[in-house]
Amino acid sequence: MTGLEAIQHYNGFAMAGVGITIVFTALVALSLIISQLHKVLLAWENRAAWADAMRRWKRGNGRGTTEKELPDIEAIREPARQFHLLIEFTGEPFSLPVLIKRAESRGLARVHFTVSRLIECHLIVPDEDGYFRWNHEVYNRFSGRRKK
């Protein structure tokens, strides 16, 4: 038995297919590793900063942020005023999806981003029942208003 008969008899075609698949898979994996290697090296170079950020994140869990860690309130002063008026109109406590839907229906810009920033600034805070409330103390402090 010689030639193609022998190859077929000893499963040569199947072995060749498996070999091609293994080599192709290894080359694809190698190309992916090489293409993302710069990210791994960057993370390795900045490992002290990453570790510091993780320590700060762990320390900050479960506690409020300090005044120094709050985002720039000037950037969201006007959207905060608009959301304050909307929340006064709809009432408290409120659901975030309902608030976002009402804000979008009234044509407010970048609603999801603004709500995220308001939560970061502690202007929108969760209550015990799964709803949210407007933090009037923080709003009055940042907007320069006096208590009513």
C-alpha positions as CSV (number, residue, x, y, z in Angstrom):
1,M,0.0,0.0,0.0
2,T,1.5,3.3,-1.1
3,G,0.5,6.9,-1.8
4,L,-2.9,8.2,-0.9
5,E,-4.2,4.8,0.1
6,A,-1.6,4.6,2.8
7,I,-2.4,8.1,4.0
8,Q,-6.0,7.4,4.2
9,H,-5.5,4.0,5.9
10,Y,-3.4,5.5,8.7
11,N,-5.7,8.5,9.2
12,G,-3.2,10.9,7.7
13,F,-5.8,13.4,6.5
14,A,-7.4,13.6,10.0
15,M,-4.0,14.1,11.6
16,A,-3.1,16.8,9.1
17,G,-6.4,18.6,9.8
18,V,-5.9,18.4,13.6
19,G,-2.3,19.7,13.2
20,I,-3.4,22.6,11.0
21,T,-6.1,23.5,13.6
22,I,-3.6,23.4,16.5
23,V,-1.0,25.5,14.7
24,F,-3.6,28.1,13.5
25,T,-5.1,28.3,17.0
26,A,-1.7,28.8,18.5
27,L,-0.8,31.6,16.0
28,V,-4.1,33.4,16.7
29,A,-3.5,33.2,20.5
30,L,0.1,34.5,20.0
31,S,-1.0,37.4,17.8
32,L,-3.6,38.4,20.4
33,I,-1.0,38.2,23.2
34,I,1.4,40.3,21.2
35,S,-1.3,42.9,20.3
36,Q,-2.2,43.4,23.9
37,L,1.2,43.2,25.5
38,H,1.6,47.0,25.6
39,K,-1.3,47.2,28.0
40,V,0.2,44.6,30.3
41,L,3.5,46.4,30.3
42,L,1.9,49.8,31.0
43,A,0.0,48.3,33.9
44,W,3.3,46.8,35.2
45,E,5.1,50.1,34.9
46,N,2.3,51.9,36.8
47,R,1.7,49.1,39.4
48,A,2.3,51.4,42.3
49,A,-0.4,53.8,41.1
50,W,-2.8,50.9,40.5
51,A,-2.1,49.6,44.0
52,D,-2.6,53.0,45.5
53,A,-5.9,53.4,43.6
54,M,-7.1,50.1,44.9
55,R,-6.2,51.0,48.5
56,R,-8.1,54.2,48.2
57,W,-11.1,52.4,46.6
58,K,-11.1,49.8,49.4
59,R,-10.9,52.5,52.1
60,G,-13.6,54.6,50.5
61,N,-16.1,51.7,50.3
62,G,-19.0,52.2,52.6
63,R,-18.0,55.7,53.6
64,G,-18.9,59.1,52.1
65,T,-16.3,60.9,50.0
66,T,-14.6,63.9,51.4
67,E,-15.2,67.4,50.0
68,K,-11.8,67.2,48.2
69,E,-12.8,64.1,46.3
70,L,-16.1,65.5,45.0
71,P,-16.2,66.4,41.2
72,D,-16.2,70.0,40.1
73,I,-19.6,71.3,41.0
74,E,-19.3,74.3,38.6
75,A,-19.5,71.9,35.7
76,I,-22.9,70.6,36.7
77,R,-24.4,73.7,38.5
78,E,-27.0,74.3,35.7
79,P,-27.9,70.7,35.2
80,A,-28.2,70.3,39.0
81,R,-30.6,73.3,39.0
82,Q,-32.7,71.7,36.2
83,F,-32.9,68.4,38.0
84,H,-33.7,70.1,41.3
85,L,-36.7,71.7,39.6
86,L,-37.7,68.5,38.0
87,I,-37.5,66.6,41.3
88,E,-39.5,69.3,43.1
89,F,-42.2,68.9,40.4
90,T,-42.3,65.1,40.5
91,G,-41.9,64.7,44.3
92,E,-39.7,62.6,46.5
93,P,-38.8,59.8,46.9
94,F,-38.3,59.1,43.2
95,S,-37.1,56.2,41.0
96,L,-34.0,56.8,38.8
97,P,-35.5,55.3,35.7
98,V,-38.6,57.5,36.0
99,L,-36.5,60.5,36.6
100,I,-34.3,59.8,33.6
101,K,-37.4,59.2,31.4
102,R,-39.0,62.5,32.5
103,A,-35.7,64.4,32.0
104,E,-35.3,62.9,28.5
105,S,-38.9,63.8,27.6
106,R,-38.3,67.4,28.7
107,G,-35.2,67.6,26.4
108,L,-32.5,67.8,29.0
109,A,-29.1,67.0,27.5
110,R,-26.8,64.0,28.5
111,V,-29.3,62.8,31.1
112,H,-27.5,59.6,32.1
113,F,-24.1,61.3,32.5
114,T,-25.7,64.2,34.5
115,V,-27.5,61.8,36.8
116,S,-24.2,59.9,37.3
117,R,-22.4,63.1,38.2
118,L,-25.3,64.1,40.6
119,I,-24.9,60.8,42.4
120,E,-21.1,61.3,42.6
121,C,-21.7,64.7,44.1
122,H,-24.1,63.2,46.6
123,L,-26.9,65.4,45.3
124,I,-29.0,62.3,44.6
125,V,-28.8,59.8,47.5
126,P,-30.4,56.4,47.9
127,D,-32.9,55.8,50.7
128,E,-33.7,52.6,52.6
129,D,-36.6,51.6,50.3
130,G,-34.7,51.4,47.0
131,Y,-35.7,54.9,45.9
132,F,-33.7,58.1,45.8
133,R,-33.9,61.5,47.4
134,W,-32.5,64.9,46.5
135,N,-29.9,66.0,49.1
136,H,-31.0,69.6,49.9
137,E,-28.2,70.3,52.3
138,V,-25.5,69.6,49.7
139,Y,-27.5,71.5,47.0
140,N,-27.9,74.5,49.2
141,R,-24.2,74.5,50.1
142,F,-23.0,74.3,46.5
143,S,-25.6,76.6,45.0
144,G,-25.1,79.2,47.7
145,R,-28.7,79.1,48.8
146,R,-29.9,79.5,52.4
147,K,-32.1,76.9,54.1
148,K,-35.8,77.4,53.7
